[in-house]
Amino acid sequence: KTISEAAVIAAYHSRARNSGQVAVDYSEIKNIKKPNSAQPGMVNYFTYFSAYATADENLINKLASKQITV
């Protein structure tokens, strides 16, 4: 459920927001490397999975209004 919700958030904040299904790649942190002298935000990732999500503004608002307790 967490990965699905995170994929919806990523799809909503992407350039492909108005597309139907948006492919969102995710991986463990050990599989992500930042090349030397790379621009901010640019990384290489090796072993990954893809989740397909639709940018759903109603779900984004619902998740934003949840109170997080630790």
N, C-alpha and C positions, 0 to 999 in steps of 0.2 A: 504494500500500500504506500509506503514511504517513497519508494522509487517512482511509482506511478504519479504521485502528487508532485514530486520534484521534477519529473518530465513535463508535466502540465505547466509548472512555473517557468521552466526553461523555454518551452515552446511559446509561452505568452510573451516572454521578453526577447524573443528572437526576431529576425527579419522576416521569417516565414510565418508570422502570427496569423495572417489571413489565409494561409493554405489549409487544406483539410488535415491530413496527418503529417506530423513533423517527426522526423527521426532524431532522437536524442541519444548520443553515445554516453556511456558511463563506464567507469573502470575503478579499480582499487588504486590508491595513491602510489603504491609501489611501482605501478606500470606507467606512471606519468613522469616525463622528464622535460625540463626547460633547456633548450639548447643555449650554448654560450652566445652572447650578444643578440639574443632574440628580442623582438619587440615585446612590450608588456602584454600579457594575456596569451602569447603564442607558446604552445607546448606540443610535444610529440607524445602520443600514447600508443601502447603496444597491444596488450590484451584487453579487449573491451566487449561490451554488449550494447545492443541498441534497444531502446524502448520507443514505441510510437505513441504520440499523444496529440490531442487536439487542444489548441489554446482556448480554454474555457474561462471567460471572465467571471462568471458566477462562482466557480470553484475557487478562483484566485481571491475573490472578496471574502468568501467563507473561510478560507485558510488564514487570511490576514486578520480576521476578526477573532480567531481562536486565541484564548489565553494559554500561554505555555507555562507549565509549572514544572519545576525541577525538584 
